[in-house]
Amino acid sequence: MTPEAAESGGRTSEPPVPRAFDVVVRDLATQATGLGREAADLCGVLDDVRNVAQREVDAFKSLSVEVGGMVDANRAIAKSVESTLESAGAAHAAVERVATDVTEALSSLREVAAVAHEITRIALQTRLVAFNAAVEAKHAGEMGRGFGVVADAVKELSEKVEASAKAIGRTVQQLDGRIGELARNIRESETLADGNPTFNLAFSRMIDATRSIEAETERNQSVCEATRGSLTRLEQEMIGTTQALQGARGRADSFLGASEFLVQMSADCGAQTDDTPYIEHVIEAAARVGRVFEEAVASGAVTMEDLFDTDYRPIPGTAPQQHTTRYVALTDRVLPPIQEEMLRFSDKVVFCAAVDRNGFLPTHNKKFSQAQRGDPVWNAANCRNRRIFNDRTGLAAGKNTHRFLLQTYRRDMGGGTFKLMKDLSAPIVVRGRHWGGLRFAYLF
């Protein structure tokens, strides 16, 4: 029976309903349907906002972890800088000790120079005395020959001592200049004559640079700590927002359920509504599916155990994930004639597909059963067979054992595209055992 025939003639198998009651029920169903549509749209919007909020919570958590890493890194830098300053302080003290030792060595060398100078003076006097002794020895003649030999030896010795003392003096003078330059290089804070910094100046610059790094690290640490605190507060606020959205989503679900209940009651009371032709059609089609399954069991094409198989084996390389069971070959063969015929019932019909009690959809309409490509977004819209739709609408349709179930939902078409539609389902029963439901979705 087409929607037009139902609206014009009504159902002849039931007693006529009073016109006034029929009008009231139709108005009630229309209002409830509108409320259901708004509630379904609201649920979808709340889901979108909640998903965005959850992504933001995840992002804040990631940022908090990253900032925590920065804080730890800054602490490590501060520790290294502190260690560097301690080492620099120790090195500077060691340099000061070296400078003191150099100065003391310089004083010792100058003492050596003074002694060498004194030795030179003594050697000069000794040579003079030896010269006088040699003159006296010549005057003494043969008697003074031995004394002359001694005088000559003393003169030669004094000459050698004087030469050595002068060499020592020259060496000490050179060392005095070099060590003095080293001492000035260590202690002075200015640059050398060639423009290069002294050792002390270079060391001081290194310490100043290290302290600058320490100061920057402390400021960076302070900023990171403040940022992490702000991120933690924002994360908690977003968590609170997500929880509030979850609560709002629950209330919207209750509102949606109430509107669906009103539509269900309107249809159950026997009054003709806009949904009546669809309800009768899907109940009849679900019964046909049950009979086809029973015939397959009777002929041995499938066993009851295989028909109720719930071992959903993932199909490798599919995204979204597809599954297979022991009965998909049967459903691919027997369901398309029934399901494709249902698409021709009205131009408002979007799809018709059987699902088991867990929302598994083995065989979809041909237009939604394309081979998957490498694009998950395209696959989500065009490869909907072999998938488990365990959302609120899909599970309710599969588990429903009432004569029919009319739901309103926002269908995800993939790629951020959604469609608001009605989901009408009727239970599929095989030899008295509930297998699932036949879903019949159509637009408002």
C-alpha positions in Angstrom: 0.0 0.0 0.0 1.4 3.4 -1.0 1.4 6.4 1.3 -1.2 8.1 -1.1 -3.5 5.1 -1.0 -3.3 4.9 2.8 -4.1 8.6 3.2 -7.0 8.4 0.8 -8.6 5.1 1.8 -7.2 4.3 5.3 -7.0 0.8 6.7 -10.2 -1.1 5.9 -9.3 -4.0 8.2 -9.9 -1.9 11.4 -13.0 -0.2 12.6 -13.4 3.4 11.6 -12.0 5.9 14.0 -14.1 9.0 14.9 -13.1 11.9 12.8 -12.5 14.3 15.6 -10.3 11.8 17.4 -8.4 11.1 14.2 -7.7 14.8 13.7 -6.5 15.2 17.3 -4.2 12.2 17.0 -2.8 13.4 13.7 -2.2 16.9 15.1 -0.5 15.3 18.1 1.6 13.1 15.9 2.6 16.1 13.8 3.6 18.1 16.8 5.5 15.2 18.3 7.3 14.6 15.1 8.3 18.2 14.9 9.5 18.1 18.5 11.4 14.9 17.7 13.1 16.5 14.8 14.2 19.5 16.8 15.3 17.1 19.6 17.3 15.0 17.2 18.9 18.1 15.8 19.7 19.4 19.2 21.2 16.0 20.2 23.4 16.2 17.1 24.5 19.7 17.9 25.3 18.8 21.5 27.3 15.8 20.2 29.3 18.1 17.9 30.0 20.6 20.7 30.9 17.9 23.1 33.3 16.4 20.6 34.9 19.8 20.1 35.1 20.3 23.8 36.7 16.9 24.3 39.2 17.6 21.6 40.0 20.9 23.4 40.4 19.0 26.7 42.8 16.6 24.9 44.7 19.5 23.4 45.0 21.2 26.8 46.3 18.0 28.3 48.9 17.7 25.5 49.9 21.3 26.0 50.1 20.8 29.7 52.5 17.9 29.1 54.6 19.9 26.7 54.8 22.8 29.1 55.6 20.4 31.9 58.5 19.2 29.7 59.6 22.8 29.3 59.5 23.3 33.1 61.6 20.2 33.6 64.1 21.4 30.9 64.3 24.8 32.5 65.0 23.1 35.9 67.7 21.1 34.3 69.2 24.2 32.7 69.1 26.1 36.0 70.8 23.2 37.7 73.5 23.1 35.0 73.9 26.9 35.3 74.2 26.6 39.1 76.8 23.9 38.7 78.7 26.0 36.1 78.7 29.0 38.4 80.0 26.9 41.2 82.7 25.5 38.9 83.5 29.0 37.7 83.8 30.3 41.3 86.1 27.4 42.1 88.2 28.1 39.0 88.3 31.8 39.7 89.5 31.1 43.2 92.1 28.7 41.7 93.2 31.5 39.3 93.5 33.9 42.2 95.7 31.4 43.9 97.8 31.0 40.8 98.1 34.8 40.5 99.2 34.9 44.1 101.7 32.1 43.5 102.9 33.9 40.4 103.4 37.1 42.4 105.3 35.2 45.1 107.4 33.5 42.4 108.1 36.9 40.9 109.3 38.1 44.3 111.5 35.1 44.7 113.0 35.6 41.2 113.7 39.2 42.2 115.5 38.0 45.3 117.5 35.6 43.0 118.3 38.6 40.8 119.5 40.6 43.8 121.7 37.7 45.0 123.1 37.3 41.4 123.9 41.0 41.4 125.6 40.6 44.8 127.6 37.7 43.4 128.6 39.8 40.5 129.8 42.5 42.8 131.7 40.1 45.0 133.3 38.4 41.9 134.4 41.8 40.7 136.0 42.6 44.0 137.6 39.1 44.2 139.0 39.6 40.7 140.4 43.0 41.8 142.0 41.4 44.9 143.4 38.6 42.7 144.9 41.2 40.4 146.6 43.0 43.3 147.8 39.6 44.6 149.3 38.8 41.2 151.2 42.1 41.2 152.6 41.5 44.6 153.6 38.0 43.6 155.7 39.3 40.7 157.4 41.8 43.1 158.3 38.9 45.4 160.1 37.0 42.6 160.7 33.3 43.0 159.3 33.4 46.5 156.0 34.7 45.3 155.5 32.3 42.3 153.2 29.9 44.2 151.2 32.9 45.5 150.9 34.1 41.9 149.5 30.8 40.7 146.8 31.0 43.4 146.1 34.6 42.5 145.6 33.6 38.8 143.3 30.8 39.8 141.3 33.1 42.0 141.1 35.6 39.2 139.9 33.0 36.7 137.3 31.7 39.2 136.0 35.2 39.8 135.7 35.8 36.1 133.6 32.6 35.7 131.5 33.4 38.7 130.9 36.9 37.4 129.9 35.6 34.0 127.5 33.1 35.5 126.0 35.7 37.8 125.4 38.0 34.9 123.8 35.2 32.9 121.6 34.4 35.8 120.7 38.1 36.1 119.8 38.3 32.4 117.6 35.2 32.7 115.9 36.4 35.8 115.3 39.8 34.1 113.6 38.0 31.2 111.5 35.8 33.6 110.6 38.9 35.6 109.1 40.5 32.5 107.2 37.4 31.4 105.9 36.5 34.8 105.0 40.1 35.5 103.0 40.1 32.2 101.3 36.9 33.3 100.4 38.3 36.7 98.9 41.4 35.1 97.0 39.3 32.5 95.5 37.3 35.3 94.6 40.2 37.6 93.8 43.1 35.4 90.2 43.6 34.1 91.1 45.6 31.0 92.2 44.5 27.5 95.8 43.8 26.5 97.8 46.1 24.2 96.8 44.0 21.2 93.1 44.5 21.9 92.5 41.0 23.2 90.8 40.6 26.6 92.9 39.6 29.6 92.4 36.2 31.2 90.5 37.8 34.1 88.3 39.9 31.8 87.5 36.8 29.7 86.7 34.9 32.8 84.5 37.7 34.2 82.6 37.9 30.9 82.0 34.1 31.0 80.6 34.4 34.5 78.4 37.4 33.6 77.0 35.4 30.6 76.3 32.4 32.8 74.5 34.6 35.3 72.5 36.1 32.4 71.5 32.6 31.3 70.5 31.9 34.9 68.3 35.0 35.1 66.6 34.2 31.7 66.0 30.6 32.9 64.4 31.9 36.1 62.1 34.2 34.1 61.3 31.4 31.6 60.6 29.0 34.5 58.2 31.5 36.1 56.4 32.0 32.8 56.1 28.2 32.2 54.8 27.6 35.7 52.2 30.3 35.2 51.2 28.9 31.8 50.9 25.4 33.1 48.7 26.7 35.9 46.5 28.5 33.4 46.3 25.4 31.2 45.4 23.2 34.2 42.5 25.7 35.1 41.4 25.8 31.4 41.5 22.0 31.2 39.4 21.7 34.4 36.9 24.2 33.0 36.7 22.3 29.7 36.2 19.1 31.6 33.3 20.8 33.5 31.9 22.0 30.2 32.1 18.5 28.7 30.3 17.0 31.7 27.7 19.7 31.4 27.2 19.0 27.7 26.9 15.3 28.6 24.2 16.1 31.0 22.4 18.3 28.5 22.8 15.5 25.9 21.1 13.1 28.4 18.2 15.5 28.9 17.9 16.0 25.2 17.8 12.2 24.7 15.0 12.1 27.3 13.1 14.8 25.4 13.7 12.9 22.1 12.5 9.7 23.7 9.3 11.4 24.9 8.5 12.8 21.5 9.1 9.4 19.9 6.9 7.8 22.5 4.1 10.2 21.6 4.5 9.4 17.9 4.5 5.7 18.8 1.3 6.1 20.8 -0.3 8.0 18.0 0.4 5.3 15.5 -0.5 2.5 18.0 -4.0 3.9 18.7 -5.2 3.1 15.2 -5.4 6.7 13.9 -4.1 7.4 10.4 -0.9 9.5 10.6 1.8 10.4 8.0 3.8 7.4 9.2 1.1 4.8 9.0 1.8 3.6 5.4 5.5 3.3 6.2 4.7 1.3 9.5 2.5 -1.2 7.7 5.0 -1.6 4.9 8.1 -2.2 7.1 6.1 -4.7 9.3 5.2 -6.7 6.2 8.7 -6.5 4.9 10.2 -7.7 8.2 7.9 -10.6 8.2 9.1 -11.5 4.7 12.7 -11.4 5.8 11.8 -13.8 8.7 10.1 -16.2 6.3 13.1 -16.1 3.9 15.5 -16.9 6.7 13.2 -19.8 7.9 13.2 -21.2 4.4 17.0 -21.1 4.2 17.2 -23.0 7.5 14.6 -25.5 6.3 16.5 -26.1 3.0 19.8 -26.5 4.8 21.4 -23.4 3.2 22.2 -22.2 6.7 21.9 -23.5 10.3 20.2 -21.7 13.1 23.6 -21.5 14.8 25.2 -19.9 11.8 22.3 -17.5 11.3 22.7 -16.3 14.9 26.5 -16.1 14.7 27.8 -13.1 16.6 31.6 -13.8 16.0 32.2 -10.6 14.1 35.5 -11.1 12.4 37.2 -7.9 11.3 37.9 -7.5 7.6 41.6 -6.4 7.3 42.4 -3.1 5.7 39.0 -1.5 6.0 38.3 2.0 7.4 35.7 2.4 8.8 36.1 -1.2 10.1 34.0 -3.8 8.4 33.2 -7.3 9.7 32.0 -10.7 8.4 30.0 -13.6 9.9 29.0 -17.1 8.9 25.7 -15.9 7.4 26.8 -12.9 5.2 26.8 -15.0 2.1 23.2 -15.9 2.7 22.1 -12.3 3.4 23.9 -11.1 0.3 21.8 -13.5 -1.7 18.3 -13.2 -0.1 18.0 -9.6 1.3 18.7 -7.4 -1.8 15.3 -8.3 -3.5 13.4 -7.2 -0.4 15.5 -4.2 0.5 15.8 -2.8 -3.0 12.0 -3.0 -3.5 11.5 -1.0 -0.3 13.5 1.9 -1.8 10.8 2.3 -4.4 8.0 2.8 -1.8 8.5 6.6 -1.7 11.0 9.2 -2.9 11.5 10.1 0.8 13.0 6.7 1.5 16.8 6.8 2.1 17.6 3.2 2.9 16.3 -0.1 4.0 18.6 -2.7 5.7 18.3 -5.5 8.2 20.5 -5.4 11.4 21.0 -8.1 14.0 20.4 -7.5 17.7 23.9 -5.9 18.1 23.4 -3.5 15.3 25.5 -5.5 12.8 24.4 -4.7 9.2 25.6 -7.6 7.0 24.0 -6.5 3.7 23.0 -3.0 2.8 21.3 -1.4 -0.2 23.5 -1.6 -3.3 24.1 2.1 -3.4 25.6 1.9 0.1 27.6 -1.3 -0.6 30.5 0.1 -2.7 34.0 -1.4 -2.5 36.2 0.6 -0.1 38.8 3.0 -1.4 41.7 4.6 0.4 39.5 7.4 1.6 37.8 6.8 5.0 35.5 9.8 4.5 34.2 8.5 1.2 34.0 5.0 2.7 31.9 6.2 5.6 29.2 7.5 3.2 29.3 4.8 0.5 30.5 1.5 2.2 28.0 1.0 5.0 27.6 -2.7 4.7 29.4 -5.2 7.0 29.5 -2.5 9.7 28.3 -2.5 13.3 26.0 0.4 14.0 25.9 0.2 17.8 24.7 3.8 18.3 21.5 4.6 20.1 19.3 4.3 17.0 21.0 1.2 15.6 21.0 -0.8 18.8 17.4 0.2 19.6 16.3 -1.0 16.1 18.1 -4.3 16.5 16.9 -5.0 20.0 13.3 -3.9 19.6 10.6 -6.6 20.0 7.6 -4.3 19.8 5.4 -4.4 16.7 7.4 -1.5 15.3 9.8 1.3 16.6 9.8 4.8 15.2 12.9 6.9 16.0 14.2 10.2 15.0 17.9 10.6 14.5 20.7 12.5 12.7 22.5 10.2 10.3 26.2 10.7 9.9 26.9 10.5 6.1 30.7 11.0 6.6 32.8 14.1 6.0 30.8 16.2 8.4 27.6 15.7 6.5 24.4 14.8 8.4 20.8 14.1 7.5 17.8 14.3 9.8 15.4 11.5 9.2 13.0 9.0 10.7 14.2 5.5 11.5 11.3 3.0 11.4 12.0 -0.6 12.3 10.1 -3.9 12.8 11.5 -7.0 14.5 12.7 -10.0 12.4 11.8 -13.3 14.0 13.1 -16.7 12.9 11.3 -19.8 14.3 10.1 -17.8 17.3 13.6 -16.5 18.0 14.3 -12.7 17.7 17.1 -12.2 15.1 17.1 -8.4 14.8 15.2 -5.7 13.0 14.5 -4.3 9.5 15.4 -0.6 9.5 13.5 1.6 7.1 14.8 5.2 7.1 13.0 8.1 5.4 13.2 11.9 5.4 10.7 14.3 7.1 
